Amino acid sequence: MTKNERLRTLAETLREQSVLRLREAATLLDVSEMTVRRDIAASPGTFTYLGGYIVRTSDVPNHTSYTIDEEKDHFAQAKAEASATAARIISDNETIFIDCGTTLTNLARMIPADLHLTVVCYSLNIAEILRRKSNVRMILLGGVYAPSSDSFASEESIDTLKRMGINKAFMSAGGVDEGRGVTCWNFHEVGIKQAAMASAVEKHLVIDTSKMGKVKAVRFSQLGDFDSLITERGQSLRPLIE
């Protein structure tokens, strides 16, 4: 495969799945990781290599940085109302996945005490709430700690999720846009989000409506990939951009 053929293959793959790990790209192209790095470095206007992921340059708009401490008080009431709706669709003896972010800390708090659940998470703020719930068996995914989102990421966590059966995945996002899809701030979250969604029977996006029409650093899915969109306005079973 020539260099131009490799670049075309990368471009086609990234149009489908938004991000690609370096080692996955090397396997896909049947070359070394160093060769992939050189190809990317020679095409800065097309591809960017960030935090172990290859993305299209066009998918990384300029944005201000996100930290969980700065975000937690924004639209707090709307986030709580969205999480209350999400909590009502959880059933006894399910295994659920709770994504990171400030919205879903509310969901963790609102888990009914009369339900026995297995809850998979990868953020400290969620785990801190869940560990006090005697009705919850918590699985905390580990890895390298990212202070910006108070979460962990590792290849091992992604592999664990791929082997799991999850009844419902409750996902957060930084932005939802008709053209750009569902996006988040942090590259390290993408692999975990996608693995959790792939393992889940049902996938629910839980956001406040301030996220609608916004675009953040990296896309991890399209809105149509979700079974429902849950906001402070309620649950939409056929989520559409308003």
Secondary structure, DSSP 8 states (H G I E B T S, - for coil): --HHHHHHHHHHHHHHHSEEEHHHHHHHHTS-HHHHHHHHHT-TTTEEEETTEEEEGGG--------HHHHTTTTHHHHHHHHHHHHTT--TT-EEEE-SSSHHHHHHHHS-TT--EEEEE-BHHHHHHHTT-TTEEEEE--SEEETTTTEEE-HHHHHHHHH--EEEEEE--SEEETTTEEEES-GGGHHHHHHHHHHEEEEEEE--GGGBT---SEEEE-GGGSSEEEETTEEESS----
